[in-house]
Amino acid sequence: MIRAAGEHGLLVETGSLEASHRLDAALRAERPREVVEIVPGPETVLVVAPGADRERLRARLASLAEGVREGAGMADGPVVTIPVVYDGADLESVAGLAGLSVEEVVARHTGRELVVGWLGFAPGFAYLTGLDPVLHLPRLDTPRTSVPAGSVAVAGPYSAVYPTASPGGWRLLGRTSTRVWDVSADPPSLFRPGMRVRFERA
């Protein structure tokens, strides 16, 4: 289904994260001239196109969406490695809640290749999917008023790197010196949907 989203947007319901990634990639490879923004989500892709012939764009999106639904699996993206100093304020409590040692928590966090699901919450904040189920823990009951930029954290089924200092309730495992958000870069976000991410101990 494709629905209007505001005055200039169309929202494509893809039905899965994998289909969202494939549609995002297809649109970026053959970007319609009028499209100024593409925002993939867990089961949707928002396409913003001021001045476009909405019905023509809707037909184009419907065709692309049908094509990506026929695909299989997650499209391979580039891999980025993030070095982490595992000294986070919540590392020991995460270990206790998960029934693991601190070393086992680090091993579980570094032992899997994650995938950027989508970006949200703040510019450059990527929800990384594929976290070891043992580390699926709830957010803090009381969020912190400020989490430093570069903090590496987990919450629910996701991991993330805080791109800038901001309030947050995720559980902090450590920190990285890698800049994941740089307004002077093109693009400013290091992470893109579908990109594979691996954490390693610094």
N, CA and C atoms as an extended XYZ file, in Angstrom:
606
Properties=species:S:1:pos:R:3:atomname:S:1:resname:S:1:resid:I:1 pbc="F F F"
N         0.840       -1.191        0.000 N   MET     1
C         0.000        0.000        0.000 CA  MET     1
C         0.879        1.247        0.000 C   MET     1
N         0.444        2.261       -0.709 N   ILE     2
C         1.157        3.535       -0.764 CA  ILE     2
C         0.178        4.625       -0.337 C   ILE     2
N         0.568        5.387        0.694 N   ARG     3
C        -0.317        6.397        1.247 CA  ARG     3
C         0.330        7.775        1.159 C   ARG     3
N        -0.505        8.791        1.060 N   ALA     4
C         0.000       10.159        1.093 CA  ALA     4
C         0.544       10.447        2.481 C   ALA     4
N         1.646       11.200        2.532 N   ALA     5
C         2.259       11.599        3.799 CA  ALA     5
C         2.574       13.085        3.714 C   ALA     5
N         1.637       13.885        4.163 N   GLY     6
C         1.822       15.314        4.068 CA  GLY     6
C         1.607       15.816        2.644 C   GLY     6
N         2.033       17.035        2.410 N   GLU     7
C         1.795       17.676        1.117 CA  GLU     7
C         2.694       17.138        0.018 C   GLU     7
N         3.921       16.690        0.387 N   HIS     8
C         4.899       16.332       -0.640 CA  HIS     8
C         5.388       14.885       -0.556 C   HIS     8
N         4.844       14.088        0.367 N   GLY     9
C         5.393       12.764        0.584 CA  GLY     9
C         4.459       11.627        0.228 C   GLY     9
N         5.071       10.478       -0.059 N   LEU    10
C         4.347        9.220       -0.218 CA  LEU    10
C         5.025        8.191        0.681 C   LEU    10
N         4.230        7.417        1.395 N   LEU    11
C         4.736        6.402        2.303 CA  LEU    11
C         4.422        5.030        1.728 C   LEU    11
N         5.469        4.282        1.408 N   VAL    12
C         5.321        2.934        0.849 CA  VAL    12
C         5.398        1.926        1.980 C   VAL    12
N         4.375        1.116        2.156 N   GLU    13
C         4.397        0.052        3.152 CA  GLU    13
C         5.018       -1.184        2.515 C   GLU    13
N         6.216       -1.545        2.989 N   THR    14
C         6.978       -2.631        2.374 CA  THR    14
C         6.712       -3.984        3.012 C   THR    14
N         6.339       -3.988        4.292 N   GLY    15
C         6.050       -5.242        4.966 CA  GLY    15
C         7.216       -5.867        5.695 C   GLY    15
N         8.437       -5.406        5.438 N   SER    16
C         9.595       -5.965        6.141 CA  SER    16
C        10.772       -5.012        6.042 C   SER    16
N        11.711       -5.157        6.974 N   LEU    17
C        12.923       -4.337        6.955 CA  LEU    17
C        13.753       -4.636        5.714 C   LEU    17
N        13.847       -5.917        5.350 N   GLU    18
C        14.637       -6.292        4.177 CA  GLU    18
C        14.093       -5.641        2.909 C   GLU    18
N        12.758       -5.642        2.761 N   ALA    19
C        12.150       -5.014        1.586 CA  ALA    19
C        12.363       -3.505        1.610 C   ALA    19
N        12.315       -2.903        2.804 N   SER    20
C        12.602       -1.465        2.911 CA  SER    20
C        14.010       -1.161        2.427 C   SER    20
N        14.972       -1.978        2.826 N   HIS    21
C        16.352       -1.766        2.400 CA  HIS    21
C        16.496       -1.909        0.889 C   HIS    21
N        15.821       -2.917        0.318 N   ARG    22
C        15.941       -3.121       -1.124 CA  ARG    22
C        15.287       -1.988       -1.897 C   ARG    22
N        14.135       -1.498       -1.405 N   LEU    23
C        13.478       -0.383       -2.080 CA  LEU    23
C        14.318        0.884       -1.951 C   LEU    23
N        14.892        1.130       -0.787 N   ASP    24
C        15.770        2.274       -0.585 CA  ASP    24
C        16.934        2.230       -1.570 C   ASP    24
N        17.560        1.054       -1.709 N   ALA    25
C        18.693        0.910       -2.631 CA  ALA    25
C        18.265        1.132       -4.078 C   ALA    25
N        17.086        0.594       -4.441 N   ALA    26
C        16.601        0.750       -5.815 CA  ALA    26
C        16.313        2.211       -6.132 C   ALA    26
N        15.726        2.922       -5.180 N   LEU    27
C        15.423        4.338       -5.401 CA  LEU    27
C        16.685        5.175       -5.514 C   LEU    27
N        17.690        4.850       -4.727 N   ARG    28
C        18.929        5.625       -4.769 CA  ARG    28
C        19.712        5.326       -6.051 C   ARG    28
N        19.561        4.102       -6.575 N   ALA    29
C        20.255        3.746       -7.814 CA  ALA    29
C        19.611        4.416       -9.022 C   ALA    29
N        18.286        4.549       -9.003 N   GLU    30
C        17.559        5.168      -10.112 CA  GLU    30
C        16.619        6.227       -9.543 C   GLU    30
N        17.209        7.222       -8.911 N   ARG    31
C        16.433        8.229       -8.173 CA  ARG    31
C        15.595        9.086       -9.114 C   ARG    31
N        14.273        9.069       -8.945 N   PRO    32
C        13.438        9.978       -9.745 CA  PRO    32
C        13.851       11.426       -9.521 C   PRO    32
N        13.801       12.219      -10.545 N   ARG    33
C        14.336       13.579      -10.516 CA  ARG    33
C        13.735       14.432       -9.405 C   ARG    33
N        12.458       14.260       -9.133 N   GLU    34
C        11.785       15.128       -8.173 CA  GLU    34
C        12.043       14.741       -6.717 C   GLU    34
N        12.584       13.559       -6.481 N   VAL    35
C        12.727       13.057       -5.107 CA  VAL    35
C        13.875       13.766       -4.403 C   VAL    35
N        13.568       14.365       -3.246 N   VAL    36
C        14.593       15.082       -2.483 CA  VAL    36
C        14.986       14.335       -1.216 C   VAL    36
N        14.169       13.402       -0.767 N   GLU    37
C        14.489       12.676        0.457 CA  GLU    37
C        13.879       11.287        0.421 C   GLU    37
N        14.669       10.293        0.902 N   ILE    38
C        14.219        8.905        1.002 CA  ILE    38
C        14.526        8.450        2.415 C   ILE    38
N        13.494        8.017        3.147 N   VAL    39
C        13.674        7.663        4.558 CA  VAL    39
C        13.128        6.256        4.800 C   VAL    39
N        14.003        5.245        4.799 N   PRO    40
C        13.530        3.882        5.069 CA  PRO    40
C        13.254        3.672        6.549 C   PRO    40
N        12.259        2.855        6.844 N   GLY    41
C        11.928        2.474        8.206 CA  GLY    41
C        11.800        0.973        8.305 C   GLY    41
N        11.383        0.452        9.467 N   PRO    42
C        11.293       -1.004        9.649 CA  PRO    42
C        10.399       -1.704        8.618 C   PRO    42
N         9.270       -1.078        8.257 N   GLU    43
C         8.358       -1.689        7.281 CA  GLU    43
C         7.800       -0.659        6.313 C   GLU    43
N         8.481        0.466        6.174 N   THR    44
C         8.017        1.527        5.287 CA  THR    44
C         9.207        2.243        4.657 C   THR    44
N         8.928        2.966        3.586 N   VAL    45
C         9.888        3.908        3.018 CA  VAL    45
C         9.131        5.190        2.698 C   VAL    45
N         9.580        6.299        3.269 N   LEU    46
C         8.988        7.600        2.992 CA  LEU    46
C         9.754        8.251        1.852 C   LEU    46
N         9.020        8.703        0.851 N   VAL    47
C         9.623        9.371       -0.304 CA  VAL    47
C         9.052       10.783       -0.375 C   VAL    47
N         9.931       11.774       -0.301 N   VAL    48
C         9.506       13.171       -0.328 CA  VAL    48
C         9.886       13.765       -1.682 C   VAL    48
N         8.895       14.297       -2.389 N   ALA    49
C         9.118       14.793       -3.751 CA  ALA    49
C         8.242       16.002       -4.027 C   ALA    49
N         8.673       17.189       -3.583 N   PRO    50
C         7.889       18.399       -3.855 CA  PRO    50
C         7.764       18.648       -5.362 C   PRO    50
N         6.578       18.977       -5.799 N   GLY    51
C         6.377       19.315       -7.203 CA  GLY    51
C         6.239       18.140       -8.134 C   GLY    51
N         6.295       16.924       -7.619 N   ALA    52
C         6.199       15.745       -8.480 CA  ALA    52
C         4.751       15.492       -8.892 C   ALA    52
N         4.591       14.842      -10.023 N   ASP    53
C         3.288       14.322      -10.410 CA  ASP    53
C         3.036       13.124       -9.495 C   ASP    53
N         2.173       13.316       -8.501 N   ARG    54
C         2.032       12.314       -7.451 CA  ARG    54
C         1.560       10.972       -7.984 C   ARG    54
N         0.639       10.969       -8.924 N   GLU    55
C         0.134        9.701       -9.445 CA  GLU    55
C         1.198        8.965      -10.251 C   GLU    55
N         1.978        9.715      -11.015 N   ARG    56
C         3.056        9.077      -11.771 CA  ARG    56
C         4.107        8.500      -10.818 C   ARG    56
N         4.451        9.272       -9.776 N   LEU    57
C         5.421        8.782       -8.796 CA  LEU    57
C         4.869        7.581       -8.043 C   LEU    57
N         3.583        7.621       -7.712 N   ARG    58
C         2.962        6.495       -7.016 CA  ARG    58
C         3.064        5.221       -7.856 C   ARG    58
N         2.819        5.344       -9.161 N   ALA    59
C         2.906        4.177      -10.044 CA  ALA    59
C         4.335        3.645      -10.106 C   ALA    59
N         5.305        4.566      -10.148 N   ARG    60
C         6.710        4.157      -10.181 CA  ARG    60
C         7.097        3.445       -8.892 C   ARG    60
N         6.671        3.981       -7.775 N   LEU    61
C         6.982        3.361       -6.488 CA  LEU    61
C         6.310        1.998       -6.357 C   LEU    61
N         5.090        1.882       -6.849 N   ALA    62
C         4.386        0.599       -6.788 CA  ALA    62
C         5.136       -0.463       -7.577 C   ALA    62
N         5.647       -0.068       -8.740 N   SER    63
C         6.400       -1.014       -9.563 CA  SER    63
C         7.688       -1.444       -8.874 C   SER    63
N         8.411       -0.478       -8.318 N   LEU    64
C         9.655       -0.804       -7.610 CA  LEU    64
C         9.382       -1.666       -6.382 C   LEU    64
N         8.333       -1.320       -5.627 N   ALA    65
C         8.015       -2.074       -4.423 CA  ALA    65
C         7.656       -3.514       -4.750 C   ALA    65
N         6.932       -3.721       -5.830 N   GLU    66
C         6.583       -5.084       -6.239 CA  GLU    66
C         7.831       -5.865       -6.600 C   GLU    66
N         8.763       -5.194       -7.260 N   GLY    67
C        10.008       -5.854       -7.630 CA  GLY    67
C        10.844       -6.269       -6.432 C   GLY    67
N        10.950       -5.393       -5.433 N   VAL    68
C        11.802       -5.734       -4.288 CA  VAL    68
C        11.155       -6.800       -3.415 C   VAL    68
N         9.834       -6.894       -3.425 N   ARG    69
C         9.183       -7.949       -2.648 CA  ARG    69
C         9.512       -9.324       -3.196 C   ARG    69
N         9.856       -9.376       -4.480 N   GLU    70
C        10.205      -10.657       -5.086 CA  GLU    70
C        11.625      -11.078       -4.734 C   GLU    70
N        12.429      -10.141       -4.215 N   GLY    71
C        13.819      -10.449       -3.864 CA  GLY    71
C        13.882      -11.329       -2.635 C   GLY    71
N        15.080      -11.803       -2.326 N   ALA    72
C        15.264      -12.677       -1.164 CA  ALA    72
C        16.448      -12.195       -0.349 C   ALA    72
N        16.260      -12.209        0.984 N   GLY    73
C        17.377      -11.900        1.860 CA  GLY    73
C        17.703      -10.425        1.887 C   GLY    73
N        18.682      -10.092        2.711 N   MET    74
C        19.120       -8.723        2.870 CA  MET    74
C        20.187       -8.397        1.846 C   MET    74
N        20.043       -7.253        1.219 N   ALA    75
C        21.063       -6.836        0.273 CA  ALA    75
C        22.384       -6.609        1.003 C   ALA    75
N        23.480       -7.114        0.455 N   ASP    76
C        24.786       -6.908        1.066 CA  ASP    76
C        25.179       -5.449        0.957 C   ASP    76
N        25.567       -4.873        2.069 N   GLY    77
C        26.065       -3.510        2.069 CA  GLY    77
C        27.506       -3.511        2.511 C   GLY    77
N        28.124       -2.343        2.518 N   PRO    78
C        29.503       -2.251        2.987 CA  PRO    78
C        29.583       -2.573        4.476 C   PRO    78
N        30.754       -2.957        4.940 N   VAL    79
C        30.977       -3.278        6.350 CA  VAL    79
C        31.825       -2.179        6.972 C   VAL    79
N        31.405       -1.680        8.130 N   VAL    80
C        32.204       -0.710        8.863 CA  VAL    80
C        32.527       -1.310       10.227 C   VAL    80
N        33.771       -1.182       10.634 N   THR    81
C        34.208       -1.691       11.930 CA  THR    81
C        34.342       -0.533       12.909 C   THR    81
N        33.749       -0.684       14.083 N   ILE    82
C        33.753        0.354       15.104 CA  ILE    82
C        34.570       -0.132       16.303 C   ILE    82
N        35.728        0.467       16.577 N   PRO    83
C        36.495        0.088       17.766 CA  PRO    83
C        35.846        0.658       19.023 C   PRO    83
N        35.762       -0.148       20.066 N   VAL    84
C        35.057        0.251       21.281 CA  VAL    84
C        35.932        0.006       22.507 C   VAL    84
N        36.006        0.999       23.377 N   VAL    85
C        36.575        0.815       24.716 CA  VAL    85
C        35.412        0.416       25.617 C   VAL    85
N        35.427       -0.804       26.102 N   TYR    86
C        34.307       -1.318       26.885 CA  TYR    86
C        34.492       -0.970       28.364 C   TYR    86
N        34.042        0.238       28.696 N   ASP    87
C        34.113        0.719       30.080 CA  ASP    87
C        32.846        1.480       30.444 C   ASP    87
N        31.720        1.125       29.811 N   GLY    88
C        30.480        1.859       29.986 CA  GLY    88
C        29.909        1.769       31.388 C   GLY    88
N        29.140        2.776       31.748 N   ALA    89
C        28.571        2.864       33.089 CA  ALA    89
C        27.620        1.715       33.401 C   ALA    89
N        27.042        1.092       32.375 N   ASP    90
C        26.063        0.017       32.595 CA  ASP    90
C        26.615       -1.368       32.269 C   ASP    90
N        27.897       -1.453       31.985 N   LEU    91
C        28.455       -2.733       31.537 CA  LEU    91
C        28.266       -3.825       32.583 C   LEU    91
N        28.562       -3.522       33.832 N   GLU    92
C        28.438       -4.542       34.881 CA  GLU    92
C        26.971       -4.906       35.131 C   GLU    92
N        26.079       -3.915       35.106 N   SER    93
C        24.667       -4.234       35.333 CA  SER    93
C        24.096       -5.026       34.162 C   SER    93
N        24.549       -4.750       32.930 N   VAL    94
C        24.139       -5.542       31.773 CA  VAL    94
C        24.571       -6.994       31.962 C   VAL    94
N        25.816       -7.173       32.424 N   ALA    95
C        26.309       -8.530       32.668 CA  ALA    95
C        25.441       -9.248       33.694 C   ALA    95
N        25.091       -8.544       34.787 N   GLY    96
C        24.256       -9.158       35.809 CA  GLY    96
C        22.876       -9.523       35.298 C   GLY    96
N        22.249       -8.610       34.553 N   LEU    97
C        20.910       -8.875       34.026 CA  LEU    97
C        20.908      -10.005       33.007 C   LEU    97
N        21.996      -10.108       32.237 N   ALA    98
C        22.088      -11.139       31.196 CA  ALA    98
C        22.591      -12.468       31.740 C   ALA    98
N        23.065      -12.468       32.986 N   GLY    99
C        23.608      -13.701       33.561 CA  GLY    99
C        24.950      -14.082       32.968 C   GLY    99
N        25.734      -13.071       32.596 N   LEU   100
C        27.028      -13.287       31.976 CA  LEU   100
C        28.106      -12.561       32.756 C   LEU   100
N        29.361      -12.888       32.470 N   SER   101
C        30.468      -12.084       32.972 CA  SER   101
C        30.628      -10.869       32.060 C   SER   101
N        31.371       -9.867       32.508 N   VAL   102
C        31.648       -8.704       31.677 CA  VAL   102
C        32.349       -9.125       30.388 C   VAL   102
N        33.282      -10.042       30.495 N   GLU   103
C        34.002      -10.502       29.299 CA  GLU   103
C        33.070      -11.193       28.320 C   GLU   103
N        32.099      -11.927       28.855 N   GLU   104
C        31.136      -12.595       27.965 CA  GLU   104
C        30.238      -11.574       27.270 C   GLU   104
N        29.868      -10.504       27.968 N   VAL   105
C        29.073       -9.457       27.338 CA  VAL   105
C        29.829       -8.857       26.166 C   VAL   105
N        31.106       -8.549       26.387 N   VAL   106
C        31.939       -7.979       25.322 CA  VAL   106
C        32.035       -8.958       24.159 C   VAL   106
N        32.243      -10.230       24.482 N   ALA   107
C        32.359      -11.242       23.424 CA  ALA   107
C        31.071      -11.360       22.624 C   ALA   107
N        29.934      -11.284       23.292 N   ARG   108
C        28.649      -11.365       22.583 CA  ARG   108
C        28.425      -10.128       21.716 C   ARG   108
N        28.838       -8.965       22.218 N   HIS   109
C        28.607       -7.728       21.476 CA  HIS   109
C        29.513       -7.632       20.256 C   HIS   109
N        30.721       -8.157       20.372 N   THR   110
C        31.671       -8.097       19.248 CA  THR   110
C        31.573       -9.325       18.342 C   THR   110
N        30.804      -10.313       18.750 N   GLY   111
C        30.814      -11.587       18.030 CA  GLY   111
C        29.830      -11.693       16.887 C   GLY   111
N        29.081      -10.624       16.625 N   ARG   112
C        28.084      -10.673       15.558 CA  ARG   112
C        28.225       -9.487       14.621 C   ARG   112
N        27.881       -9.736       13.377 N   GLU   113
C        27.804       -8.660       12.398 CA  GLU   113
C        26.381       -8.108       12.447 C   GLU   113
N        26.254       -6.833       12.753 N   LEU   114
C        24.951       -6.194       12.840 CA  LEU   114
C        24.627       -5.494       11.522 C   LEU   114
N        23.389       -5.084       11.384 N   VAL   115
C        22.941       -4.402       10.166 CA  VAL   115
C        22.201       -3.124       10.552 C   VAL   115
N        22.527       -2.027        9.878 N   VAL   116
C        21.810       -0.776       10.114 CA  VAL   116
C        20.373       -0.942        9.616 C   VAL   116
N        19.427       -0.928       10.550 N   GLY   117
C        18.031       -1.068       10.160 CA  GLY   117
C        17.480        0.224        9.594 C   GLY   117
N        17.578        1.293       10.368 N   TRP   118
C        17.090        2.601        9.947 CA  TRP   118
C        17.710        3.645       10.857 C   TRP   118
N        17.562        4.905       10.484 N   LEU   119
C        18.054        6.010       11.287 CA  LEU   119
C        16.878        6.789       11.841 C   LEU   119
N        16.999        7.228       13.094 N   GLY   120
C        15.916        7.957       13.721 CA  GLY   120
C        16.340        8.482       15.073 C   GLY   120
N        15.385        9.013       15.827 N   PHE   121
C        15.586        9.567       17.163 CA  PHE   121
C        16.388       10.861       17.116 C   PHE   121
N        17.565       10.829       16.503 N   ALA   122
C        18.410       12.022       16.351 CA  ALA   122
C        19.188       11.851       15.050 C   ALA   122
N        19.653       12.937       14.431 N   PRO   123
C        20.434       12.819       13.194 CA  PRO   123
C        21.635       11.892       13.383 C   PRO   123
N        21.732       10.874       12.507 N   GLY   124
C        22.849        9.946       12.563 CA  GLY   124
C        22.691        8.808       13.549 C   GLY   124
N        21.577        8.759       14.284 N   PHE   125
C        21.358        7.681       15.260 CA  PHE   125
C        20.813        6.466       14.526 C   PHE   125
N        21.629        5.417       14.428 N   ALA   126
C        21.262        4.225       13.672 CA  ALA   126
C        20.835        3.101       14.602 C   ALA   126
N        19.705        2.488       14.292 N   TYR   127
C        19.248        1.307       15.017 CA  TYR   127
C        19.900        0.087       14.362 C   TYR   127
N        20.792       -0.560       15.097 N   LEU   128
C        21.544       -1.698       14.572 CA  LEU   128
C        20.845       -2.986       14.967 C   LEU   128
N        20.440       -3.753       13.977 N   THR   129
C        19.699       -4.991       14.205 CA  THR   129
C        20.645       -6.191       14.211 C   THR   129
N        20.166       -7.309       14.781 N   GLY   130
C        20.954       -8.535       14.801 CA  GLY   130
C        21.713       -8.753       16.094 C   GLY   130
N        21.409       -7.962       17.140 N   LEU   131
C        22.076       -8.099       18.428 CA  LEU   131
C        21.818       -9.479       19.026 C   LEU   131
N        22.833      -10.041       19.683 N   ASP   132
C        22.681      -11.330       20.357 CA  ASP   132
C        21.472      -11.261       21.296 C   ASP   132
N        20.544      -12.214       21.208 N   PRO   133
C        19.324      -12.173       22.029 CA  PRO   133
C        19.590      -12.085       23.533 C   PRO   133
N        20.717      -12.620       24.000 N   VAL   134
C        21.022      -12.559       25.428 CA  VAL   134
C        21.174      -11.107       25.896 C   VAL   134
N        21.515      -10.214       24.982 N   LEU   135
C        21.710       -8.806       25.322 CA  LEU   135
C        20.470       -7.956       25.070 C   LEU   135
N        19.353       -8.580       24.788 N   HIS   136
C        18.095       -7.855       24.598 CA  HIS   136
C        17.552       -7.460       25.978 C   HIS   136
N        17.872       -6.264       26.410 N   LEU   137
C        17.499       -5.795       27.738 CA  LEU   137
C        16.694       -4.502       27.622 C   LEU   137
N        15.796       -4.252       28.575 N   PRO   138
C        14.980       -3.041       28.502 CA  PRO   138
C        15.820       -1.784       28.742 C   PRO   138
N        15.288       -0.671       28.305 N   ARG   139
C        15.935        0.612       28.569 CA  ARG   139
C        15.936        0.888       30.073 C   ARG   139
N        16.733        1.852       30.468 N   LEU   140
C        16.770        2.262       31.867 CA  LEU   140
C        15.409        2.804       32.298 C   LEU   140
N        15.055        2.579       33.553 N   ASP   141
C        13.792        3.107       34.065 CA  ASP   141
C        13.788        4.637       34.044 C   ASP   141
N        14.948        5.219       34.336 N   THR   142
C        15.079        6.675       34.327 CA  THR   142
C        16.178        7.051       33.339 C   THR   142
N        15.837        7.657       32.206 N   PRO   143
C        16.863        8.025       31.217 CA  PRO   143
C        17.852        9.040       31.791 C   PRO   143
N        19.058        9.017       31.249 N   ARG   144
C        20.059       10.024       31.606 CA  ARG   144
C        19.724       11.338       30.908 C   ARG   144
N        20.052       12.421       31.577 N   THR   145
C        19.805       13.729       30.961 CA  THR   145
C        20.798       14.020       29.853 C   THR   145
N        21.978       13.384       29.897 N   SER   146
C        22.961       13.573       28.828 CA  SER   146
C        23.834       12.335       28.688 C   SER   146
N        23.905       11.827       27.477 N   VAL   147
C        24.777       10.700       27.133 CA  VAL   147
C        25.845       11.238       26.188 C   VAL   147
N        27.137       11.004       26.469 N   PRO   148
C        28.186       11.576       25.620 CA  PRO   148
C        28.159       11.025       24.196 C   PRO   148
N        28.540       11.857       23.250 N   ALA   149
C        28.699       11.407       21.863 CA  ALA   149
C        29.711       10.270       21.818 C   ALA   149
N        29.441        9.281       20.980 N   GLY   150
C        30.336        8.138       20.853 CA  GLY   150
C        30.026        7.001       21.800 C   GLY   150
N        29.028        7.183       22.669 N   SER   151
C        28.646        6.105       23.582 CA  SER   151
C        28.049        4.943       22.794 C   SER   151
N        28.453        3.732       23.149 N   VAL   152
C        27.959        2.516       22.495 CA  VAL   152
C        27.007        1.838       23.475 C   VAL   152
N        25.802        1.540       23.015 N   ALA   153
C        24.768        1.121       23.943 CA  ALA   153
C        23.877        0.052       23.348 C   ALA   153
N        23.061       -0.541       24.240 N   VAL   154
C        22.053       -1.520       23.824 CA  VAL   154
C        20.723       -1.171       24.491 C   VAL   154
N        19.639       -1.541       23.815 N   ALA   155
C        18.290       -1.405       24.370 CA  ALA   155
C        17.365       -2.274       23.542 C   ALA   155
N        16.589       -3.125       24.205 N   GLY   156
C        15.731       -4.037       23.461 CA  GLY   156
C        16.575       -4.878       22.515 C   GLY   156
N        16.119       -5.071       21.275 N   PRO   157
C        16.874       -5.910       20.331 CA  PRO   157
C        17.925       -5.144       19.533 C   PRO   157
N        18.256       -3.907       19.936 N   TYR   158
C        19.135       -3.064       19.127 CA  TYR   158
C        20.397       -2.652       19.872 C   TYR   158
N        21.413       -2.327       19.081 N   SER   159
C        22.589       -1.624       19.592 CA  SER   159
C        22.681       -0.307       18.834 C   SER   159
N        23.486        0.629       19.354 N   ALA   160
C        23.591        1.937       18.717 CA  ALA   160
C        24.850        2.642       19.188 C   ALA   160
N        25.236        3.653       18.412 N   VAL   161
C        26.285        4.583       18.795 CA  VAL   161
C        25.645        5.961       18.846 C   VAL   161
N        25.722        6.625       19.998 N   TYR   162
C        25.157        7.969       20.097 CA  TYR   162
C        25.977        8.922       19.235 C   TYR   162
N        25.356        9.551       18.224 N   PRO   163
C        26.120       10.402       17.307 CA  PRO   163
C        26.510       11.745       17.910 C   PRO   163
N        25.701       12.242       18.838 N   THR   164
C        25.966       13.507       19.520 CA  THR   164
C        25.539       13.347       20.969 C   THR   164
N        25.979       14.261       21.820 N   ALA   165
C        25.523       14.246       23.214 CA  ALA   165
C        24.027       14.519       23.242 C   ALA   165
N        23.283       13.690       23.973 N   SER   166
C        21.831       13.845       24.018 CA  SER   166
C        21.291       13.073       25.208 C   SER   166
N        20.060       13.373       25.638 N   PRO   167
C        19.423       12.516       26.643 CA  PRO   167
C        19.259       11.111       26.077 C   PRO   167
N        19.196       10.127       26.963 N   GLY   168
C        19.014        8.768       26.462 CA  GLY   168
C        18.867        7.762       27.577 C   GLY   168
N        18.128        6.700       27.277 N   GLY   169
C        17.884        5.671       28.273 CA  GLY   169
C        18.455        4.314       27.921 C   GLY   169
N        19.329        4.270       26.902 N   TRP   170
C        19.933        2.994       26.535 CA  TRP   170
C        21.038        2.637       27.523 C   TRP   170
N        21.361        1.367       27.607 N   ARG   171
C        22.377        0.888       28.557 CA  ARG   171
C        23.764        0.980       27.911 C   ARG   171
N        24.656        1.689       28.582 N   LEU   172
C        25.957        2.028       28.007 CA  LEU   172
C        26.975        0.915       28.245 C   LEU   172
N        27.515        0.391       27.138 N   LEU   173
C        28.547       -0.647       27.215 CA  LEU   173
C        29.948       -0.064       27.113 C   LEU   173
N        30.100        1.033       26.376 N   GLY   174
C        31.442        1.573       26.167 CA  GLY   174
C        31.387        2.824       25.323 C   GLY   174
N        32.506        3.124       24.677 N   ARG   175
C        32.607        4.355       23.886 CA  ARG   175
C        33.546        4.128       22.709 C   ARG   175
N        33.324        4.889       21.659 N   THR   176
C        34.184        4.830       20.484 CA  THR   176
C        34.618        6.234       20.100 C   THR   176
N        35.795        6.328       19.506 N   SER   177
C        36.278        7.617       19.004 CA  SER   177
C        35.849        7.846       17.560 C   SER   177
N        35.235        6.844       16.951 N   THR   178
C        34.769        6.976       15.571 CA  THR   178
C        33.609        7.968       15.499 C   THR   178
N        33.721        8.946       14.621 N   ARG   179
C        32.635        9.914       14.457 CA  ARG   179
C        31.596        9.328       13.507 C   ARG   179
N        30.398        9.134       14.006 N   VAL   180
C        29.343        8.573       13.168 CA  VAL   180
C        28.434        9.654       12.605 C   VAL   180
N        28.635       10.898       13.031 N   TRP   181
C        27.851       12.019       12.504 CA  TRP   181
C        28.762       13.227       12.373 C   TRP   181
N        28.892       13.754       11.153 N   ASP   182
C        29.780       14.883       10.887 CA  ASP   182
C        29.087       15.780        9.857 C   ASP   182
N        28.629       16.940       10.296 N   VAL   183
C        27.855       17.808        9.406 CA  VAL   183
C        28.684       18.321        8.232 C   VAL   183
N        30.017       18.262        8.346 N   SER   184
C        30.860       18.731        7.247 CA  SER   184
C        31.140       17.643        6.221 C   SER   184
N        30.729       16.400        6.520 N   ALA   185
C        30.960       15.281        5.606 CA  ALA   185
C        29.793       15.133        4.636 C   ALA   185
N        30.014       14.395        3.548 N   ASP   186
C        28.969       14.139        2.565 CA  ASP   186
C        28.975       12.647        2.229 C   ASP   186
N        28.027       11.862        2.738 N   PRO   187
C        26.913       12.290        3.590 CA  PRO   187
C        27.373       12.480        5.037 C   PRO   187
N        26.618       13.223        5.847 N   PRO   188
C        27.055       13.480        7.225 CA  PRO   188
C        27.006       12.250        8.122 C   PRO   188
N        26.156       11.278        7.807 N   SER   189
C        26.049       10.073        8.627 CA  SER   189
C        26.970        8.973        8.101 C   SER   189
N        27.765        8.396        9.000 N   LEU   190
C        28.600        7.252        8.627 CA  LEU   190
C        27.728        6.052        8.272 C   LEU   190
N        26.618        5.902        8.963 N   PHE   191
C        25.756        4.744        8.784 CA  PHE   191
C        24.684        5.001        7.739 C   PHE   191
N        24.381        3.965        6.961 N   ARG   192
C        23.295        3.998        5.990 CA  ARG   192
C        22.496        2.702        6.116 C   ARG   192
N        21.198        2.748        5.888 N   PRO   193
C        20.392        1.535        5.986 CA  PRO   193
C        20.952        0.410        5.118 C   PRO   193
N        21.024       -0.781        5.697 N   GLY   194
C        21.560       -1.943        4.999 CA  GLY   194
C        23.045       -2.159        5.220 C   GLY   194
N        23.743       -1.161        5.750 N   MET   195
C        25.180       -1.290        6.004 CA  MET   195
C        25.412       -2.299        7.131 C   MET   195
N        26.446       -3.099        6.969 N   ARG   196
C        26.815       -4.050        8.007 CA  ARG   196
C        27.834       -3.413        8.944 C   ARG   196
N        27.694       -3.711       10.236 N   VAL   197
C        28.522       -3.089       11.270 CA  VAL   197
C        29.084       -4.163       12.182 C   VAL   197
N        30.348       -4.049       12.461 N   ARG   198
C        30.967       -4.968       13.437 CA  ARG   198
C        31.704       -4.140       14.482 C   ARG   198
N        31.445       -4.465       15.746 N   PHE   199
C        32.169       -3.825       16.833 CA  PHE   199
C        33.388       -4.677       17.180 C   PHE   199
N        34.492       -4.000       17.524 N   GLU   200
C        35.680       -4.728       17.977 CA  GLU   200
C        36.254       -4.004       19.182 C   GLU   200
N        36.913       -4.765       20.038 N   ARG   201
C        37.489       -4.189       21.250 CA  ARG   201
C        38.712       -3.354       20.893 C   ARG   201
N        38.719       -2.113       21.371 N   ALA   202
C        39.846       -1.216       21.065 CA  ALA   202
C        41.004       -1.494       22.023 C   ALA   202
